Amino acid sequence: MSTPTQNQNERLLTPGEVATLFRVDPKTVTRWASAGRIGSIRTPGGHRRFRESEVRGMLAELTSEATVPTRG
């Protein structure tokens, strides 16, 4: 279980940084956030930021799904 202090110290990624990790356009990341596929935080200026732990978890999950051999 994480404490509020841990959450405050967690690195936040920009849509561009997330896009680089997933190899997609930053606008795609914004659409994912609007659709609820990935959580985001709004800065006081209205910009989206993404929790690094959530992004890396999502990336790991998608990567492991892509490498699981299919049974035939």
C-alpha positions, 0 to 999 in steps of 0.5 A: 500500500502506498502512502501519500508521501510516496504518491507525491514523490512519484515521477509524472510523465508528459504525454510526449514521454508516454508516447515515446515509451509506447511508440505512438503519437502524443495525441494518441496518449491524450485520447487514451486518457480521455477514454479512461484507458490510462489515468492522468492528473491535470496540472494547475495549468491544465496539462495532463501528466501520467504516473510513471508507475502506472505507465510502466505497469501498463507497458509491462502488461502489454509487452507480456501479452505480446510475447505469450505464445498462442496455442494452436 
